[in-house]
Amino acid sequence: MTSADLAAPATPAVPPALEPQPGGARSGALMAVASMLCVQLGLGVSVPLLDRLGPVGTVWLRLVWAALLLLVLVRPRRSDFTRKDLLACGVLGAATAGLMVLFMCAVTRIPLGTASALEFLGPLGLSLYGARGGRRIWALPAAVGVVLLTEPWHGGTDLVGIGFALAAALCWAVYIAFTQKVGDQVTGLKGLALSMPVAALVTTFFAAPTELGHVTWPLVLVGLALAALHPVIPFSLEFLALRRLTTTAFGTLMSLEPAIAVLVGLVILGQVPGPASAVGVAFVVVAGVGATRAGARTGPSDGTAGRETVAA
């Protein structure tokens, strides 16, 4: 040990965003579930727009409104970010654009519940990668649930749609990792307010050549309402949830989303699930509850902020 080590403060420096969060895993889980409900409802009510704007145009309209709303409400400043923060927000914005566009392309080809189940492979893979000890077991029933919801033993599935959903899964894994990174380093929702305009710009690059000419003022107003439902409210809730949950717990808790998607598909779109899907719902609920019970993040007071909590 050197003299510099002896002179160092006993308590490690912690980013200001990593203050102890009240409620721990329980409040984080509630935020995550509310986020999933908003996402799936937003997707369900967006489907009728696809015939008029296409998947890229529909996502572009929502992202532009979301970017404007967050910039006005949160008002991020350059002084709020370091260079590393700006880079992380850029990656998060690109992942957000990819996630939303690719998933919307998937639901134009395969049922909403199936697309959501395949997309969940992203956070599931993240939870398997980061799990330690006995917590890894909760990813197993989640995986069984995904298989039952997807029913890969049935032929005739649109391979392009599956490809879009799997690509969205990769973007979702990156999104979760960088949402937590940005949320830990940047106070409030300023990181989200910066990443969302990046997502809007990335989407504009693909939407401008073909879709923008189809936008009308009534569609612009519809896009404002949809932007609040998805992505403004759910992404804000996920930022807050990931300050209370590990990426492992959050990723496994997201196993509830395919079940929510099946329900929304049934109620809004009339997509009736088969018996295997019902069993799959039970598996993913068990996995989500199990992951939540021991998924709180530790506070900075003990110098372990951002690490997984070890259950007693």
Secondary structure per residue as TSV (DSSP state, phi and psi in degrees):
chain	resnum	aa	ss	phi	psi
A	1	M	-	360.0	130.7
A	2	T	-	-91.4	170.0
A	3	S	H	-63.9	-31.2
A	4	A	H	-65.3	-36.8
A	5	D	H	-65.7	-39.7
A	6	L	H	-66.4	-30.6
A	7	A	H	-83.3	-12.5
A	8	A	S	-68.5	146.8
A	9	P	-	-64.8	149.2
A	10	A	S	-69.3	-33.1
A	11	T	S	-95.8	122.9
A	12	P	-	-67.2	150.1
A	13	A	-	-68.0	139.4
A	14	V	-	-129.4	134.9
A	15	P	-	-53.2	144.2
A	16	P	T	-60.1	-25.5
A	17	A	T	-72.0	-16.3
A	18	L	-	-93.7	48.4
A	19	E	-	-77.6	154.4
A	20	P	-	-56.4	133.4
A	21	Q	-	-104.8	122.9
A	22	P	T	-68.2	147.3
A	23	G	T	95.2	-23.2
A	24	G	H	54.2	-136.7
A	25	A	H	-63.9	-35.5
A	26	R	H	-64.6	-50.1
A	27	S	H	-65.9	-37.4
A	28	G	H	-62.2	-40.3
A	29	A	H	-65.7	-41.6
A	30	L	H	-62.7	-40.6
A	31	M	H	-63.9	-41.3
A	32	A	H	-64.3	-42.5
A	33	V	H	-65.8	-43.1
A	34	A	H	-61.5	-38.4
A	35	S	H	-61.9	-45.6
A	36	M	H	-62.7	-39.3
A	37	L	H	-62.0	-43.8
A	38	C	H	-63.8	-42.2
A	39	V	H	-60.6	-49.4
A	40	Q	H	-70.4	-36.5
A	41	L	H	-64.7	-41.5
A	42	G	H	-62.0	-40.9
A	43	L	H	-66.4	-41.7
A	44	G	H	-62.3	-44.4
A	45	V	H	-79.9	-12.3
A	46	S	H	-82.6	-20.5
A	47	V	G	-55.6	-41.8
A	48	P	G	-60.8	-22.6
A	49	L	G	-76.2	-17.3
A	50	L	H	-61.5	-34.5
A	51	D	H	-68.2	-23.5
A	52	R	H	-98.0	-35.2
A	53	L	H	-116.5	-15.0
A	54	G	H	77.2	165.0
A	55	P	H	-63.1	-41.7
A	56	V	H	-69.1	-43.1
A	57	G	H	-64.7	-39.0
A	58	T	H	-63.7	-45.1
A	59	V	H	-66.1	-41.9
A	60	W	H	-57.7	-45.8
A	61	L	H	-61.4	-42.1
A	62	R	H	-67.1	-41.2
A	63	L	H	-69.1	-38.2
A	64	V	H	-62.4	-46.2
A	65	W	H	-64.1	-41.7
A	66	A	H	-61.3	-42.1
A	67	A	H	-62.4	-45.1
A	68	L	H	-64.2	-43.6
A	69	L	H	-61.5	-45.8
A	70	L	H	-69.1	-37.8
A	71	L	H	-63.5	-39.9
A	72	V	H	-72.3	-42.4
A	73	L	H	-78.8	-39.3
A	74	V	H	-94.0	-36.0
A	75	R	-	55.5	63.4
A	76	P	-	-69.0	149.1
A	77	R	-	-121.7	156.7
A	78	R	G	-59.3	-34.8
A	79	S	G	-69.0	-11.9
A	80	D	G	-78.6	-9.8
A	81	F	-	-127.8	140.9
A	82	T	-	-86.6	175.5
A	83	R	H	-63.4	-39.2
A	84	K	H	-66.0	-36.0
A	85	D	H	-63.1	-42.5
A	86	L	H	-63.0	-41.2
A	87	L	H	-64.5	-44.4
A	88	A	H	-62.6	-40.4
A	89	C	H	-65.1	-35.7
A	90	G	H	-64.7	-44.4
A	91	V	H	-63.5	-42.2
A	92	L	H	-62.5	-40.5
A	93	G	H	-64.3	-42.9
A	94	A	H	-64.0	-41.6
A	95	A	H	-64.5	-38.4
A	96	T	H	-62.0	-45.2
A	97	A	H	-62.0	-46.2
A	98	G	H	-62.1	-43.3
A	99	L	H	-57.7	-49.8
A	100	M	H	-72.3	-42.7
A	101	V	H	-67.9	-47.4
A	102	L	H	-65.1	-39.1
A	103	F	H	-68.5	-39.3
A	104	M	H	-64.7	-36.3
A	105	C	H	-63.8	-35.9
A	106	A	H	-66.1	-42.8
A	107	V	H	-73.6	-10.4
A	108	T	T	-77.7	-11.1
A	109	R	T	-119.6	-30.2
A	110	I	S	-131.0	159.4
A	111	P	-	-57.9	152.3
A	112	L	H	-58.0	-43.7
A	113	G	H	-64.3	-41.0
A	114	T	H	-65.7	-44.8
A	115	A	H	-61.6	-41.6
A	116	S	H	-67.0	-37.4
A	117	A	H	-64.1	-43.4
A	118	L	H	-67.5	-39.4
A	119	E	H	-62.1	-32.2
A	120	F	T	-64.9	-17.1
A	121	L	H	-59.0	-23.5
A	122	G	H	-65.3	-61.7
A	123	P	H	-64.3	-29.1
A	124	L	H	-64.2	-44.8
A	125	G	H	-62.2	-37.0
A	126	L	H	-65.1	-40.2
A	127	S	H	-68.1	-37.1
A	128	L	H	-66.2	-37.8
A	129	Y	H	-68.6	-38.8
A	130	G	H	-95.3	-6.7
A	131	A	-	-69.3	147.9
A	132	R	-	-127.9	141.6
A	133	G	G	60.1	-137.3
A	134	G	G	-71.1	-16.9
A	135	R	G	-67.0	-22.4
A	136	R	G	-59.7	-25.3
A	137	I	G	-63.5	-26.7
A	138	W	G	-70.9	-18.4
A	139	A	H	-73.6	-22.5
A	140	L	H	-69.3	-51.7
A	141	P	H	-63.5	-29.6
A	142	A	H	-63.7	-41.3
A	143	A	H	-64.2	-41.4
A	144	V	H	-61.3	-41.3
A	145	G	H	-61.8	-40.2
A	146	V	H	-62.7	-42.7
A	147	V	H	-62.7	-43.5
A	148	L	H	-67.1	-36.4
A	149	L	H	-71.4	-33.1
A	150	T	H	-82.2	-33.1
A	151	E	-	51.7	63.5
A	152	P	T	-67.7	-14.0
A	153	W	T	-75.0	-9.8
A	154	H	S	-88.7	132.9
A	155	G	S	-81.9	175.2
A	156	G	-	85.4	6.4
A	157	T	-	-73.0	140.7
A	158	D	-	-69.2	111.4
A	159	L	H	-68.4	-32.8
A	160	V	H	-66.3	-42.4
A	161	G	H	-61.6	-41.3
A	162	I	H	-62.6	-41.2
A	163	G	H	-61.4	-42.9
A	164	F	H	-61.1	-43.7
A	165	A	H	-65.4	-39.5
A	166	L	H	-68.3	-37.5
A	167	A	H	-65.3	-37.3
A	168	A	H	-64.5	-33.8
A	169	A	H	-61.7	-42.7
A	170	L	H	-62.8	-43.6
A	171	C	H	-63.3	-35.3
A	172	W	H	-67.1	-39.4
A	173	A	H	-61.4	-44.4
A	174	V	H	-64.1	-40.8
A	175	Y	H	-59.3	-45.4
A	176	I	H	-63.4	-47.1
A	177	A	H	-61.5	-43.7
A	178	F	H	-82.0	-24.1
A	179	T	H	-62.8	-43.2
A	180	Q	H	-67.9	-40.5
A	181	K	H	-61.8	-49.5
A	182	V	H	-66.9	-41.2
A	183	G	H	-63.0	-32.5
A	184	D	H	-73.7	-34.3
A	185	Q	H	-93.3	-23.9
A	186	V	S	-117.9	130.7
A	187	T	S	-69.5	151.6
A	188	G	T	58.8	-141.9
A	189	L	T	-107.1	21.6
A	190	K	H	-66.0	-34.9
A	191	G	H	-64.0	-41.1
A	192	L	H	-66.1	-39.2
A	193	A	H	-65.7	-23.3
A	194	L	H	-89.9	-37.5
A	195	S	H	-71.6	-30.4
A	196	M	H	-66.4	-42.7
A	197	P	H	-60.7	-34.0
A	198	V	H	-62.0	-44.5
A	199	A	H	-61.0	-40.9
A	200	A	H	-64.3	-41.4
A	201	L	H	-65.6	-42.2
A	202	V	H	-61.1	-43.5
A	203	T	H	-68.4	-34.9
A	204	T	H	-59.6	-36.1
A	205	F	H	-58.0	-36.1
A	206	F	H	-91.1	-29.3
A	207	A	H	-84.3	-32.2
A	208	A	T	-56.4	-43.4
A	209	P	T	-64.9	-28.7
A	210	T	T	-125.2	-30.6
A	211	E	T	-103.7	-27.5
A	212	L	G	-65.0	-27.2
A	213	G	G	-67.2	-15.9
A	214	H	G	-90.8	-4.0
A	215	V	-	-76.1	131.5
A	216	T	-	-120.3	165.2
A	217	W	H	-61.4	-41.5
A	218	P	H	-58.5	-39.4
A	219	L	H	-67.6	-33.7
A	220	V	H	-61.5	-42.5
A	221	L	H	-68.3	-39.3
A	222	V	H	-61.9	-39.4
A	223	G	H	-61.7	-34.1
A	224	L	H	-63.1	-45.6
A	225	A	H	-64.3	-42.0
A	226	L	H	-67.7	-33.4
A	227	A	H	-63.6	-37.5
A	228	A	I	-65.9	-42.6
A	229	L	I	-70.0	-36.6
A	230	H	I	-163.1	109.5
A	231	P	I	-114.3	-2.7
A	232	V	I	-60.0	-56.3
A	233	I	H	-66.7	-51.5
A	234	P	H	-65.1	-39.5
A	235	F	H	-68.3	-34.6
A	236	S	H	-64.4	-42.1
A	237	L	H	-64.5	-36.9
A	238	E	H	-68.6	-36.3
A	239	F	H	-57.8	-45.8
A	240	L	H	-70.5	-38.7
A	241	A	H	-63.7	-39.2
A	242	L	T	-74.2	-4.7
A	243	R	T	-86.9	-10.8
A	244	R	T	-112.4	-17.4
A	245	L	B	-122.8	150.4
A	246	T	-	-71.8	161.2
A	247	T	H	-63.0	-30.5
A	248	T	H	-64.8	-49.1
A	249	A	H	-65.9	-43.2
A	250	F	H	-64.1	-44.8
A	251	G	H	-62.0	-40.9
A	252	T	H	-73.8	-34.9
A	253	L	H	-61.9	-30.9
A	254	M	T	-63.9	-8.1
A	255	S	T	-62.5	-17.5
A	256	L	H	-71.0	-21.2
A	257	E	H	-64.1	-40.8
A	258	P	H	-58.9	-36.4
A	259	A	H	-66.0	-42.4
A	260	I	H	-64.3	-38.9
A	261	A	H	-64.0	-39.5
A	262	V	H	-61.0	-42.7
A	263	L	H	-64.8	-45.7
A	264	V	H	-65.1	-40.8
A	265	G	H	-60.5	-36.6
A	266	L	H	-69.4	-48.8
A	267	V	H	-74.4	-44.8
A	268	I	H	-92.1	-40.1
A	269	L	H	-105.7	-6.7
A	270	G	-	71.3	24.7
A	271	Q	-	-90.3	103.8
A	272	V	-	-84.7	123.3
A	273	P	-	-78.6	155.1
A	274	G	-	-86.5	179.5
A	275	P	H	-59.0	-37.9
A	276	A	H	-62.1	-35.0
A	277	S	H	-65.2	-37.1
A	278	A	H	-64.0	-41.2
A	279	V	H	-66.3	-38.3
A	280	G	H	-60.9	-36.7
A	281	V	H	-59.1	-44.5
A	282	A	H	-61.1	-42.0
A	283	F	H	-63.1	-44.4
A	284	V	H	-72.1	-31.3
A	285	V	H	-64.7	-44.4
A	286	V	H	-59.8	-44.0
A	287	A	H	-63.8	-42.1
A	288	G	H	-64.2	-44.3
A	289	V	H	-64.1	-43.1
A	290	G	H	-63.2	-38.8
A	291	A	H	-69.4	-33.4
A	292	T	H	-71.3	-33.8
A	293	R	H	-61.5	-29.6
A	294	A	T	-128.7	36.3
A	295	G	-	-111.3	11.8
A	296	A	B	-71.3	147.3
A	297	R	B	-86.5	145.8
A	298	T	-	-77.5	151.0
A	299	G	-	-79.2	170.5
A	300	P	G	-76.6	-11.5
A	301	S	G	-62.8	-26.7
A	302	D	G	-102.2	7.3
A	303	G	T	75.7	17.0
A	304	T	-	-122.4	27.3
A	305	A	T	-57.3	133.6
A	306	G	T	89.2	-5.1
A	307	R	S	-92.7	164.9
A	308	E	B	-76.2	143.9
A	309	T	-	-78.7	134.8
A	310	V	-	-94.6	120.6
A	311	A	-	-66.4	143.4
A	312	A	-	-72.3	360.0
